[in-house]
Amino acid sequence: MTEIEPTAFASDEEMEASIRPLVNEILDRFNEESVSPSQAGLVILALIYRLLEVLKDEPEARRFFILTLINLINNYLAEEMEEGGQCIAPKPQEEV
């Protein structure tokens, strides 16, 4: 697993369908182990770090992965802003 092929799937739907069973298996395991959301986040960050290390000698695949990750985060934040969600803690209001 040293290369991410950006054109490996004809569509996002095809890619999603191919990895859905693995994602569901991981989520089931998290549930079985009573992994908290913050612990799950740390596991995901550790996996991302490990993948970046594996991709060190594959600069194109590494760039593709990083750009995909940034895009995912940007889309999430844009969605939050549209829905009026609070991504950043509000500033404390001064007492009058």
C-alpha positions as CSV (number, residue, x, y, z in Angstrom):
1,M,0.0,0.0,0.0
2,T,2.3,2.7,-1.1
3,E,0.3,4.4,-3.8
4,I,-3.1,6.1,-3.9
5,E,-4.4,6.0,-7.4
6,P,-6.7,9.0,-7.9
7,T,-8.3,7.5,-11.0
8,A,-8.8,4.0,-9.5
9,F,-12.6,4.5,-9.4
10,A,-14.9,5.7,-12.1
11,S,-16.9,7.8,-9.6
12,D,-17.0,8.9,-6.0
13,E,-20.1,6.6,-5.6
14,E,-18.0,3.6,-6.8
15,M,-15.2,4.5,-4.4
16,E,-17.6,5.0,-1.6
17,A,-19.3,1.6,-2.2
18,S,-15.9,-0.2,-2.4
19,I,-14.7,1.1,1.0
20,R,-18.0,1.2,2.9
21,P,-17.7,-2.3,4.2
22,L,-14.3,-1.6,5.7
23,V,-15.5,1.7,7.2
24,N,-18.5,-0.1,8.7
25,E,-16.2,-2.8,10.1
26,I,-14.0,-0.2,11.8
27,L,-17.0,1.6,13.2
28,D,-18.4,-1.7,14.5
29,R,-15.1,-2.4,16.2
30,F,-15.1,1.1,17.8
31,N,-18.6,0.4,19.1
32,E,-17.6,-3.1,20.5
33,E,-14.6,-1.5,22.2
34,S,-16.7,1.5,23.5
35,V,-14.3,3.9,21.9
36,S,-15.3,7.5,22.6
37,P,-15.5,10.0,19.7
38,S,-12.3,11.8,20.9
39,Q,-10.5,8.4,21.0
40,A,-11.7,7.5,17.6
41,G,-10.4,10.9,16.4
42,L,-7.0,10.1,17.8
43,V,-7.0,6.7,16.0
44,I,-7.9,8.4,12.7
45,L,-5.2,11.0,13.2
46,A,-2.7,8.3,13.9
47,L,-3.7,6.4,10.8
48,I,-3.4,9.6,8.7
49,Y,0.1,10.2,10.2
50,R,1.1,6.6,9.4
51,L,-0.3,6.9,5.8
52,L,1.7,10.1,5.3
53,E,4.9,8.3,6.5
54,V,4.1,5.4,4.1
55,L,3.6,7.8,1.2
56,K,6.9,9.7,1.9
57,D,8.5,8.2,-1.2
58,E,5.4,8.7,-3.3
59,P,5.1,12.5,-3.5
60,E,2.2,12.6,-6.0
61,A,0.1,10.1,-4.1
62,R,1.0,12.0,-0.8
63,R,0.0,15.3,-2.4
64,F,-3.3,13.8,-3.7
65,F,-4.1,12.5,-0.2
66,I,-3.3,15.8,1.5
67,L,-5.4,17.8,-1.0
68,T,-8.3,15.4,-0.6
69,L,-8.1,15.7,3.2
70,I,-7.9,19.5,3.0
71,N,-10.9,19.5,0.6
72,L,-12.9,17.3,3.0
73,I,-12.2,19.6,5.9
74,N,-12.9,22.8,3.9
75,N,-16.2,21.3,2.7
76,Y,-17.2,20.4,6.2
77,L,-16.4,23.8,7.5
78,A,-18.3,25.5,4.6
79,E,-21.3,23.3,5.4
80,E,-21.1,24.3,9.1
81,M,-21.0,28.0,8.2
82,E,-24.0,27.6,5.9
83,E,-26.0,25.9,8.7
84,G,-25.0,28.6,11.2
85,G,-23.0,26.1,13.2
86,Q,-20.3,27.2,15.6
87,C,-16.9,25.9,14.4
88,I,-15.0,28.3,16.6
89,A,-15.8,29.0,20.2
90,P,-17.7,32.2,20.6
91,K,-15.9,35.1,22.2
92,P,-17.0,35.7,25.8
93,Q,-19.3,38.7,26.1
94,E,-18.3,41.6,28.3
95,E,-20.5,42.2,31.3
96,V,-22.3,45.5,31.2
